[in-house]
Amino acid sequence: MKHTKGLGLVSLLSLVVITIVGPMSAFGTTQFGVACPQKFIATVTNMTELESGSFPKVEVDFQVIQTLKGDEISSKKIQIVKDGPVQFKSGEIYTVESRENWLCSATLFSKN
């Protein structure tokens, strides 16, 4: 009989550990999304080449159409590496994720 109670206690402890650790691992996964706290749909209005050290950069100006995540904003400037993987064009509309003035991701929403 004592052996059965011991197994019950082990099962109960396992359940408690899963209950506590489960949300912590979910929280850890959620923090990945926190890395890019802003997401919005915007039109590219201007691009300016920036003089900088070893990597030439471009500052892209956006006129925000709709904020999807983060603080409501009407415009945004983001710096990207010139000749990088994303080539913005004035007049095109993008879905953009950013952190401060740095690009996390961009998807073409509509061409000009």
JOBEL-V38012 format. One record per pair of residues at least 12 apart in sequence whose ideal C-beta (glycine too) atoms are under 6 Angstrom apart, sorted by the first residue. I is the first residue (numbers start at 1). GAP is how many residues later the second one is. D is the distance in whole Angstrom. If there is no record, write none. Layout:
i;gap;d
I;GAP;D
I;GAP;D
This chain:
i;gap;d
36;61;4
36;63;5
36;68;4
37;33;5
38;32;4
38;60;5
39;29;4
39;30;4
39;58;5
40;24;5
40;27;5
40;28;6
40;56;6
41;24;5
41;25;5
41;54;5
41;68;6
42;20;4
42;21;6
42;22;5
42;23;6
42;54;6
43;20;5
43;50;5
44;16;6
44;44;5
44;46;5
44;48;5
45;16;5
45;18;5
46;15;4
47;13;5
55;26;5
56;26;4
57;22;5
57;24;6
57;25;6
58;22;6
58;24;5
59;18;6
59;20;5
60;18;5
60;28;5
61;16;5
62;14;5
63;12;6
77;24;6
78;20;6
78;23;6
78;25;5
79;22;6
80;23;5
86;20;5
91;21;3
92;19;6
92;20;5
93;16;4
93;17;4
94;12;5
94;14;6
94;15;6
95;12;5
95;14;5
